[in-house]
Amino acid sequence: MFTCDVASIYITPLPALIPPDGTTNTPLLVVSDPTRASLLGIPEWLAQINDDISRALERGINIRQLVAARACAIDELLIAMFCWFKLDETDLAFFATGGYGRGELSLHSDIDILLLSPQDMSNEVSAKINALVAMLWDVGLEPALAVRSIADCLEAATDHTVASTLLEARLLVGNEDLQDTPTDIVNQLWSQLDFYEVKIAEAKTRYLRHNATEYNLEPNIKTAPGGLRDIHIIGWVTKRYFRVGKLYDLVQQDFLTEKEFDELSFSESFLWQIRHYLHEMTGRNENKLLFDYQRDIAQRMGYETQPDDEPNAAVERFMRDYYRCAMQISTLSEMLINHYYETIIEPLLPSDERPTKQLLNAHFNKIGNQIAISHHRVFAQHPESILEMFLLMGQYGIKNIRTHTLRALKIAARGIDQTYRDNPEHQALFLANLKEQNYLFHRLRAMNRYGVLGNYIPAFAQVTGLMQYDLFHRYTVDAHTLFLIRILHRFTDPSLQQEFPLVSALYQRIERKEILVLAAMFHDIAKGRGGNHSLLGESESIEFCLAHGMSEADANLVGWLTRYHLLMSLTAQKKDISDPEVVSVFADLIGNVTHLNHLYVLTVADMNATNPQLWNSWRATLMKQLYSQTRRILRADIDAPTNRQDMISATRKQAQALLDDVDNQRMNRDEVLSLWDDLGDEYFLRELAEDVLWHTEAILNHPPVGRASDAQSTPLVVLREHRELALDAVQVFVYTQDQANLFAVTMAVFDQMNLDVLDARIITATRDFALDSYVLLDRSGTLLADADSQQELKQRLIDAFKNPTVPKLTQKRLPRQLRHFEVPTQISFEFNEASNQHIMSLQTLDQPGLLARVGQVFLQQGIEVHAARITTLGERAEDMFYLSDQEDAPLTPAKLETLKQALIDCLSVLSDCLE
């Protein structure tokens, strides 16, 4: 207890705030002189209460008791203040509403309160209310206070959000005759059906704001799918019918089972504990579980790193538990809301609006657009009907399941054991489900949510909710797997054939689509166990397929796809696929066109399901280029180039064929061929025929390019939309006299204009001219549409080429999300005999100005850059550079070591500065 000259505030020790009966008779506020203006020590008392709650949580007190304890403390404070301002002498009623009305307050939760009057208030009463409000703000409560007459309340409650808060109104003090008025108003204004429909529409809108998934990298634990709001909506749509105040009361009404209540309570408590730490760490009503907080909260909640753990294992375990809780909440919420409609609203509908029943077989009926068991013992008496139901849903185009069937399904799924899995009838039904493509994603999603999939394939249960703590993998393994299967099916959608023309055509020609579905299900199934997940997945997928009676050839194809599911994307993004040797080695690994077709389709779907931002026009082009070149080799195309010289000849031949189709007045053939002779072999090895013709026309129509110091000479800089699927990429071609600082200068200019480099080809022609080609992503998205931006880029490059000084690099802050990841800088070198160059692989934290600073190091070390492949995977940059010295000679071992150390030093300093 502490005192001041105007008041004494007795701070109730926390254990007394949470007695078994949930009440306290300890006086909170004893006012010795209520006429004097004072905060009465209330801010300190509130801070002490919050501190007591935090220490109690550390001691193991249940979070459910603590959110109730804070609500109880605020009750006492508000009641005392209501009386202090003599509002108890009026006809006002003082209500707690919203979450506070439910008796749930975290450290910095909104305190929603309502002052309700039977009629309009007098000036005297309004003055007292104003004084109360001012006092509440002064002590730091910042309440969400509504002051309304009954008439005002009737008008306001036409808004369903206001109606929701009124449903949870709890009288604190005042006019007891108004105790039931808030709920009566809602019942007067809203029918059961109207209120149900508006809350469902609100939930759908809310879900869309969070990408309609529980598995966001930085989830909002209140409003995201599977958040606290999904529990609240159960109360909103049911309380007005059952006239109950607490969720557990629904158990006594036989609407909610004891187990369902326990599952909801456990998950809710988990989220409440996270919310407590979010509030404690931020000092505000923070509900978004940002990367900034995830590690600290995991540690506070007892997730410790074990001796053999990977660096992020503890936070990944924490987030895995979060995602599992979120999925459990969203699943139960969806089921219970539908149960309310089916049991309460549907029977009251006019007969012509009720769903009709259609007999499917002895075990199942179709009721409206839902499937339902014919009696409650179906799954117990006929275990095979668990899988039969999902097959029927595909065959009859049924997307949804009646809630009484879902409840029976959840219980039945627990009985799926090894004996069940070994039954040939069950195995045939499971494979039949994968062969049936109609609604396959929705059926597998329901299997996953209600325990069927995880029990039938126990390894899949292990990856449910499993996340990787990075920015590259946007979803948990189970969600990613199901998204992949969904994308595979969407390749049959005519609306996607323009975006994925080749992939869609190939997928539709594949007859055994279940091969790809099985490969999708097993490709990541061994993640989180340590070791090579692709190899582990290969053996498990083969074993599964053989156990299910598939042929050895089919099982081996599924296993091969599982093992090599990363091969194509890694080759396209990290190797020089303009090198025939690279493509030839890849083709040897692929083996035949059947493997290639399956792998190409699976890879494109996998990349799109991993991260929506990963798939862009440049990656699409790389994948298609690798597919086409490999297919020609596998089909033994006699015209397919098999070595560097063949590739050079083939490119020139294709370019010449394109030239013959061009209007002769645009380009002189002799001038073209003469220019091509000067451009050198390396140019025709790395460029496509279409780009060769574009470059050629631009060069011939541009005044001759001379030395950078020549005032009359202007370097050539041209831009265009990137070839094929060019939704977001820009090609920039530079033709100028070669100079030592060219790469560093160009990277600095791109950095200044916020342009991300995807690919770079830096080629020196035989007459010592640079032919540099870049593929860029424009962060602002205006470069191609804005002539001024294009001119600015051209002029900046031209000015920089003429000035031997590399432009000063701009200092930029490291983006918030990147600050929470540690990516050690790794540099390795490999000598490429064909090009007589070293290939440098750089892996480091992606950071502003990275390429510009790497370019400066190359300049300082006298390094010539011949090509670059830039890959950003979430928080990681994985880049490749083809290097030589400035005399085009290979780098010595000593030079390689010096370069490596210079880059490590530079990037370490850069990371420190950006912090």
C-alpha positions, 0 to 999 in steps of 0.5 A: 500500500502507498498513500498520498495527501489526497487518497489512499490506494490499496494495491491488492496482491495478485493472488487475491485478485484471482480467488477461486470464485473470480471475485474480490471484496478488497476495496480498491480506492479509498478517497480521503479528499474527492474534491481535490484534483489528483490522479490518486496514484492510479497510473502507478497502481495500474503499472503495478497491476501489470507488473504483478500479472507479468510476474505471476505468469512467470510463476506459472499462473494460468494466463486465463486467470490473469486476463480475468484478473486484469478485467476484475481490477479495471472493474473495481477502478471504473466502479470507484470512479463512477461513484466518485463523480457521483454518476451513481446518483443518476439513471445511467448504466455503466457497461463493459463491452467487447472483449472487456465485456467478456472479462478478458483484458490483456496488458494493453487491450482496448477497454470498451465501455458504454454509458447508457441513459434511458433518455437524453442527458442533462447538461449537469450529467454531461459535465460529470461524464466529461470529467470522468472521461478526462480522468480516465485519459489522465490516468492512462486508460485511453478507453473506447467510450460510447455515451448513448441514450437508448434512442442513440443506441438503437440507431448505432446498433444498425452497424453490426460491429456495434451490435457485436459489442452490445451482445457482450455488454456486462453491467458494471454499476448503475441503473439495473433496469437497463441491464438487458437493454443492449442485448434487447436492442440487438435482438430487436434490430437483427434477425438471426439470419441477417446477423449470421450472414453479416458476420460471415461476410465480415469474416470472409473479408477479414480472411482475404486481408490475410491471404485467406491462410493461417500461415502468414510469416508475421500473423496478426494473432487477433484478426488473421485466420485462426486468430482470437477473432475466430473464437469471438465470432462463435459467441457473436452468432450463438449467444443471442440465440442461446442467451448465454454469457460464456463459451462454456455455457454452450457445452451445457446447451449441447451445442459445443462438446467438452473436447471442442471446448477444451481444444478452443480453450487451449489454443485461446490460452496459447494466443493470449500468452503470446499477446501478453508478451507482445503487449509487454514488449511493445508497451501498446496494444500490439497484435501482430507477431512480427519477426521483431518479436518472434525469437524473444517470445519463443524464449519467454514461452520456454522454447529453448535451443537444444545442443544439436539444434539448427540456429532457428530451431527454437523459434521454428518450434514456437511458430509451429505450435502457433500455426497448429493452434491457429489451424485448430481454431479456424477449423473449429470456428468454421465447423461451429458456425456452420453447425449453428446455421444447420441446426438453428437457422436452416430449420426455420427457413421456408420449405422451398429454401431448405436444402434437399436430400439426395441419396448417394449410396447406403452410407452417404447423402447429399444435402444441398451442396454438402455431403452427410453420413446416413447415420451416426455409426457409418464410420464406426461400422464401415471404416473404409467410408472415411476415404470413400466419402472424399472420393464421392465428393470428387465424383459428385462435385461436392465441396463441403461436409455437414457438421455432424459428419465432420464431428464423426469424422474427427473421432473416426480419424483417430482410429486410422492406424497401421492396420487401417493403412495396410488394408488393400481396400483402403489403399485402393480408395486413397489412390482413387482419391488422388486420381480423382482431380475434381476438388482435389485441393479442397478434399485434401485440405479437409483431410488435413484439417480433420486428421485423416491425412496426418493419420493415414500418412504419419510423416505428413503429420510431422510437417503440419505447421512446420515452418522455416524461419526465413523470408523465402518459404512463405508457408508451412510445409503442409500448406505449401504442399497443398498449394502446390497440388492446387496449382497443378490442377489450375494448369488445366484452367483456361484462364491460366493458359496464357500465363503458363502456356507451355506448362499447361499444355504439358500438364494436360497431356500427362495422363497419370496425374496422380504421379505428380500429386504423389511427388508433390505430397512427398517432395518436402515430407522429410523436412525438419528431420535433419539430413537431405530431405530430398533423399529421405523423401525419395525412399519414403515415396517409393515405399509408399507407392509400392505398398499401395500396389503401384508398379515399380516403374511408377514408384520409381518415377515418383521417387525420382521426382521427389529426389530431384525436385530442386534440380531444375530450379537450381540449374536454371538460376545458379548455372550458366545455361547458355553453356552447352556443357551445363545443359548437357550435364543436366540432360544426362541427369534427366534421362528422358523426355518423360522425366523432363516433362514431369519435372518441369511441371512440378518445378514451376508449380513448386516455385509458385507455391513456395513464394508468390513473389518468386515467380516472375518473367525472368525465372519463367524465361530461364526455366523455359530456355532450360526446358527447350534446350534439354528437350532438343538434346533428349530427343536427339535433335540433329540440329541441337548444339552440343558444344560452345562452337555449335551454340555460337553457330546456331545463334548466328544462324537463327539471328540471320534467319530473323534478319531475312524476315526484317524489312531490308530498308531497316538494316543493311545486310552487309553492315550487319554481318560485318558488325557481327564479326566484330562482336566476338564469339562470347556474345553469340554464346550468351545472347538469344537470337531475338536479342542479337537482332534488337542490339544490332539494329540499335547499334547500327542506328546509333552514331559511332561509339568511341572513347569515353573521353571523346566529347562527341561520342555518346554511349548507347543505352536502350531499354525495352520490355523483357521478352516473353511473359514480361509482366515486370521485367525490363531489359537494358542494353549498353554499348560503349567503349570498354573501361575498367569501372564499367560494372561498378558504375552501372551497379551504382546507377541502378542502385541510385534508381532503386532498380533490382538486377536479375541477370547481367551479361558483360561481354567485351567484343573483339574490338574492345567494346562492351556489350552489356545486357541487364534484366531489371526489376523496377521497384516502383513499376514506372520505368517502362511507362514513364519516358522521363524515368527512362531518359533519366536512367539513360542520362545517368548511365551516359554521364557515369560512363564519361566520368571515371569516378564511380558515383557515390553510393547512397546510404539506405536503411536495412529493411525491418524484416531483414534485421532479424536474420543472420546469413553468414557471407560465404564465397567460393570459386570454381574454374571454368575451363571453357571460358577460361574464367573463375565462377564466384558464388556469393551467398550473403544477406540481401541488403540495399546497395549490395551489388553496387558495393560488390562492384566497387570491390571488383574495381579496387581489386582489378577484377573484370566481370564477364557475366553475373547471375543474380538470385534473391531468395527471401533474405538471402542473396545467392549471386554468381559472377564470371571473373578474370583479371583485366587482361582476361587471364584467370585469377591466381590463388593469391588474388582469389584469396585477397578478393574473398577477404576484401568482399567479406570485409566490405559486406561485414562493414555494410551490414554493420552500417545498415543496422 
